[in-house]
Amino acid sequence: MKKAMIIGSAFMGVIVGAGFASGQEVLQYFTSFGLMGIVGAIISTALFAYAGMALVWLGSKMKTTSHKEVIYKISGRTLGMIIDYILIFTLFGVGVVMIAGAGSNLNQQFGLPFVAGSILMTVLVLLVGMLRVNKVVTIIGGITPFLILFVLIISVYSLMTADGSLTTLDSVARELPTTLPNWLISGINYVSFNIAVGASMALVMGGAETNHKTAALGGLAGGLGIGVLILLSNLAIFSKVEQVGGAEMPMLAIVNNISPVLGTFMAIIIFAMIFNTALSMFFSFAARFTEEGTSKFKAFFTVTMIVGFVVSLIGFTDLVAYFYPLIGYLGLVLIAVLIAAPFRIRKLEIEEQKGEVVNKKEAMS
């Protein structure tokens, strides 16, 4: 059970990056639809639980070191190639958004230039990315509990000090800008996007776990945990939407309203969660093309980080608003494949067993 919790925590750490920890994702995907955004968050929770369980279980089942081998096996050549390219695009793109988010985080809290936070994040990811995957998973999982604690504190405080009627809050929330059409599509799109984001690292984490049941429980726990955090964060931002609706990092703004000292701690935690996702994205991206731990991997990883930093200068909020929904729509293909994956794996196993029986008969004759 302890190993399952470590996997679940690490899975949450991969998914919960700059957009979520800051509240910007939650604001655009859920809060902007008012009370119906809560229903969208519940739908997301259920989908996250299944997708997390399926991904980590698949990684363990197939002992994978890269998403490529799993995707091609469960999807076939043509569809597998499409999903593979979607994931490659997602890994690099979200890594870029994380670097931009680091700049926004330190700028909002400490007034530092945007580029300063982005440079710091790039250097940190570059240094830690040279480690082995088991050390990376440990680092990612260890930071997550601190975020969970802060989200709980923020949510309780926001709900207890909420001012304004539900009708007023609902009206204000619906005025917030979003590029998504409605709460239902938004809830599905959010899971689709995040699974596209976390698929590669989740499969690699699963591949490092030999016990399939432990891997599945870890993925399930991580998926449910993400869903609960979404619900709590959405309620927190919704109850304070009149004060923080226009902030680039609304969760950080809420904490600063409680205490500037706590705001400083929250800024550090958000920076750590940004680091988590940036590390997993760029690490998985490099592992897709080169063998982890080799000199070729290190050279490729270094070049990737430099290019990612340059692209991140576009800006955090705009990247979240337009890039994330695009990945969500593309990622629907992956969600469909994950739903069918256990049946596909079972069919392949039966076919392999039949092949072995035929080969034995032929050998005996």
N, C-alpha and C positions, 0 to 999 in steps of 0.2 A: 504493500500500500504506500509506503514511503517513496518508493521509486516512481509509482504512478503519480503521486503528488508533485514530485520534482519535474516529471515530464509535463504535467498539466500546467505547472507554474511557468515552465520554459515556453510552452505553447502560447500561453497568455502573454508572456513577455515579447514574443515575436510579433503577435498581432497588435498589441497595445503600444503604439508608437506615438509620434508627435501629434498626429491629428486627434487620436482618442484621448490621450493623457491631457492634452491642452483643452479639450472640449470642442474644438472646431469641427471635427467630424460629427460628433453627436448633435451639435447645434444645426448643422446643415442637413443631416439625414433624418433626424427625429424631432428635435425641438421646433423646427420651422413648420411642422404640421400640427402644432398645438397638442390637444389632448389625444388625437388619433395617432400621434407619434409614439405614444405609450404602447398602443396595439402593435405598431410596427416593430418596436423593440422586443416585444414578446415573441413575435414571429421570428425575429433574428436569433433570439436565444435558442429556440428549438432547432433551427437550422445549424447554428454553430455547434451545438452538442453532437449532432449526427456527423457533420463534416469533420470535426476535430477527431472523433473516434475513428472514422473511416481512414483518414489520412495517416495517423500514427500507426494504426493497425496494419495498413498496407505496407508502410515502410518496414515494420518489424517482420511481417510475413515474407517479404521479398529481400530482406537484408540489404537494402539499397544504400548507396553512398551518394546518389544524385537522383533528382526527380526524373531524369530522362528514361531510365530503364523501366520504372514503374508505369509512367504515363503511356509509353508505347505498348506495353504489355496489356494494359487494361482498356486501351482505346483503339488499338490497331494502328497501322502505319500512317494513313492519311490524317485521321482525327488526332492521333497522337502527335503528329508534326505540328498541327494547328495549335494544340494546347501547349506544346513545348515552346513555341514561339511566343504565345501569350504570356507564359510564365517568365520567359527570358525578358520580355519587354517590361513586365510588372516588377521583377526584381530590381532592375536598374532604375526604373522610373520612381518607385517608392523610396529607394535608397536616396535618390536625388531630393525628394520631398523632405525626407528626414534631415538632410544636411541644411536645407532651407529653414526647417522648423527649429533647428538649434539656434540659428541666427535670430529668429523672431523671439524665441524664448528668452535669451539673454538680453535682447534689446528691450523687451517689455518690462522685465523685472529690474534690470540693472542699468539700462540706458546705454549699453555697449553698442557699437556699430554692428549692423546685421552681419557683415562679412567676418567679424571677429569670432562670433559663435560658430559660424559655418566652417571656418578654418580649424578651430579647436576640435570640432566634431570629426572633421576629415582626418586629422592627425591621430586622434584616439582610435577611430575605427581601423585605420591603417596599421597601427601598432598591434592591437589586440587580434586583428584578423589573421595574423601570422601564426596564431596558436592552433592546436588540434581541436577537432570538433567537440570532443567531450568536455574540454575546458571552456569552450565557447558556450555550450549548453548550460554548464554550471553557473557561469557569469550571468547569463540572461535570466535564468530562473531565480537567482538570488536577489535580484532587484525588485521583482514583481510584488512581493508582499508589502513593501513600503507604499507602493502606489495604491494597493487595495485598502490599506489603512487610511490613507488620506482621502480616498473617494468616499469611504464610509463616514469619516468626520465631516466632510463637505456636505454630503447628502443630508445627514441628520441636522446639521446646522441650518442648511437652506430651507428644509421642510419646516423646522420649528420656528424660523423667523420669517417665513413667507408672508409678504404683504400684497394685498390686492386679491380680488375674487378670481375664481377659476375662469369665469367668463372674460374678465379683463386680461388675465395672463394668456389665455387662449388666443384672444384677439391680437395681442402684441406679438406673440410667438409666430402667428401666421403671416405677419408682415416681414419676417426675416427673409433675406434672399436665399434662394436655393436653386440649383440647376436640375433638381429631380421633380418629376411630375406629380406624384402622390405618395401617401404613406406606405401603401402596400408594395409598390415597386421599389420604394426607397429601402424598406426593410429587407427585401430580397437582394437588392443591389448591394447593400452594405455587407451582407454575408459573402456574396459572390466576390466582391472586391477583396475582402479580407482573406478569404480562402485562397484566392489567387496570390495574395501577398505572402501568406504563411505556408502554402503547400510545399514548396521546395524544402524549407527548413524543417517542417513537420515530418516529412518523409525521411529526411536525413536523421532526425532525432529518433524516429521509429526504427530505422535501420540499426541503430546502436543498442537497441533493447531486444534481447533474445526471447523474452517471454511475451507472446502475442497478447495474452489477456491483460498483462500489466500495461502494455503499450496502448491497448484500446481504452482501458480505464483512465489512463493519463490524458488521452485525447478528449474523452468524454468530460472529464473533470475540467479540463482547460476550456472547452467550448461552453460549458455551463457557467463557468466563472466569468468568461467574457460577457455572456448574456446578462448576468446579474450586474456587472459593472456598467454596462450600457444603460440598463433600467435606472440604476441609482444616479448615474451622471446626468441622464436626461431629466429626471425629476429635480435634481439640484439646479440645473441651468434653467429649466422651465419656471421654477418657483422664484428665480431671481432674474428672469429674462429682461425686465425693464431696466435693470442696472448693468447687466453684462452682455446683453444681446449684440452690442456692436463691438465687443472686444475681440481681438485676434485670438486670444487664449482665454476664453470665458471661465474655465475652471480655476485658472491662476488668478483671475480677477476676483472671483468669489473668495478665495483664500486670503488675498490681500485685504479684502474688506473685513475679514475676521481679525487678522493680525499681520502686519508687515513681516514679522519674524517668521510666522508660519508660511507666509508667501515666499520667503527666501528658501525655506526647506522644500516647498512644493516646486519651485522653479528648478531646484537641483534634482528632484525626483523626476520631473518631466524631462529634464535633460538626459537623465539616466535611461528613461524609457525610449527616448529618441535614439539614444546610443544603441539600445537593445535591437530595435528594428533595423536601424542602419547597418549594424554589424551583420545581422542575419541575412539581410537582403544582398549586400555586396559579397559576403562570404559564399552564399549559395550561388550567386551569379558566377563568381570565379570558379567554384567547384563544378559548375555545369560544363565549363570549357577546358579546365585543366585539373590535374590530380592534386588534391589537397596535400600540403606539406612540401611540395617540390619547389625548386627554384623558379620553374616556369609559372607555377601558381602565384608565387610572391611577386614576380614581375608583372603578371597580368592583373593581379589585385591592385598593385600600386598605380598602374596606368588607369584602371577603372575608377579609382578614387579621385584622381586628378580631374578626369573628364566629368565625373559626377559633381564635383565642387563647382566647376565652371557653369554647368547647366543649372545648378541650384540658385544661381543669382537671379533667376526669373521672379522668385518670390513665393512665400509659403501659402498664403490664402488663395491666390489664383490657382496654384498647382492642386490644392485640395479640391477646389470648386469644380474644376474641369477635368483633371486627370483621373481622380478617384472614380467618379461615375462611369467614365469610359472603360476603365479596367473592370468595373462591376458588370457592365453589359457583356464584355468579352468573356469574363469569368463564368458566366452562366453555363457555358459549354462544359467547364470543369465540374461544376456542381452536378450536372446531369450525369456525367461519367462517374462521379463518386457515388451517386445513388445506386448506379448499376454495378459498381465495382465488385462487391462481394459475390454477386451472381456470376459475373464474368470470371472471377478467380476460381470459383467452384467448378464452373464448366471446363476451364482449362485443366484443373486438377483431375477431373474425371477422364478427360481426353488423354492425359498423360498416363493415367493408370491403365486405361484400355490399351494404349500403345505398348506399355511394359508387358502386359499379359500376352499380347500378340507376339511380341519379340521372344518371350520365353517359350511359347508354343512352337515358333519357328526354329528356335535353337534346339528344342527337344526332338523335332521331327527329322 
